[in-house]
């Protein structure tokens, strides 16, 4: 009986020791994860690297904007090249100079330094006053504003028969002129009438009549040509460009002067006859 009690007591102690050991191992294994002070803190090098990657595109865009806005900006003493070609504030070539000599000249004359051409060898710089730089910037802005803003050219299409009546043709000609004045291109297609043997000269006459209804405004972008297997003719009209408008005005003025000269000549002849 005593032997059985000792065996039972030994078994209880052994099991208790095993259970306690298991709990102890679990606590020891979990403790480092809970108490680790550096588990969730990122390294400084990771932060710097991430920042570098995240701002790479922004930096490039900023450089482009800065380069565009730095036209006629003062370089100051930050001359990257050792040897440069220098022009004075009046545009006279001072020749090739060392940057140290250029800086001394800037300080002596109280001038700024502006890069003129970076693609030459050596690069070209010009000494300028602050007022000159300001004027050049204003001039550049005005030139940018004066540049025409190019927009995609839209095309309007119009199709009708060669049998069209004069009233309807006049109406369509007015519609075409309105489109042309709004800088549209107008594609005109004239279908042949019932007479299949109708010559092209008849459709050409309609095209010319439309064009002559708006002198000094439109011209052919593409001249009449056969389409749809010869069953129709097509042309494209566009607005005159500035050079063509000027040429038209000059020709009109020349015709007026010629007419005036003819009138004066006829008046002189009539006066001579009367005498």
Residue pairs with C-beta under 8 A, 6 or more apart in sequence:
33 39
71 136
71 137
71 140
72 114
72 128
72 133
72 136
72 137
72 140
73 114
73 133
74 112
74 113
74 114
74 133
75 112
75 113
75 114
75 115
75 125
76 112
76 113
77 103
77 106
79 99
79 102
79 103
79 113
79 125
81 99
81 122
81 123
82 98
82 99
83 96
83 97
83 98
83 99
83 122
84 96
84 97
84 99
84 102
84 122
84 123
84 124
84 125
85 93
85 95
85 96
85 97
85 120
85 122
85 123
85 124
85 125
86 93
86 94
86 95
86 96
86 97
86 102
86 105
86 124
86 125
86 126
86 127
87 93
87 94
87 116
87 124
87 125
87 126
87 127
88 94
88 126
88 127
89 111
89 126
89 127
89 128
89 129
89 132
91 126
96 122
97 105
102 113
102 125
105 111
105 127
106 112
106 113
106 127
109 127
111 127
111 128
111 129
112 127
112 128
112 129
112 130
112 133
113 125
113 126
113 127
113 128
114 125
114 126
114 127
114 128
114 133
115 123
115 124
115 125
116 124
116 125
116 126
117 123
117 124
128 136
153 183
153 184
153 185
154 184
154 185
155 184
155 185
155 186
155 187
155 236
156 179
156 184
156 185
156 186
156 187
157 186
157 187
157 189
158 172
158 175
158 176
158 186
158 187
158 188
158 189
159 188
159 189
159 190
159 191
159 232
160 168
160 172
160 189
160 190
160 191
161 190
161 191
161 192
161 193
162 190
162 191
162 192
162 193
162 198
162 202
162 203
162 206
163 193
163 194
164 172
164 206
169 206
169 209
169 210
170 213
172 210
173 209
173 210
173 213
173 214
176 186
176 188
176 210
176 214
176 218
176 237
177 213
177 214
177 217
177 218
179 186
180 186
180 214
180 217
180 218
180 237
180 238
180 239
181 217
181 239
183 239
185 221
185 236
185 237
185 238
186 236
186 237
186 238
187 234
187 235
187 236
188 207
188 210
188 234
188 235
188 236
188 237
189 227
189 232
189 233
189 234
190 203
190 206
190 207
190 232
190 233
190 234
191 228
191 231
191 232
192 198
192 203
192 231
192 232
192 233
200 224
200 226
200 233
203 224
203 233
204 224
204 233
207 224
207 233
207 235
210 237
211 218
211 219
211 220
211 237
215 248
216 240
216 245
216 248
216 249
216 252
217 239
217 240
218 237
218 238
218 239
218 240
219 237
219 238
219 240
219 244
220 235
220 236
220 237
220 238
221 236
221 237
221 238
222 235
222 236
223 235
224 233
224 234
224 235
225 233
225 234
225 235
226 232
226 233
227 233
227 234
240 248
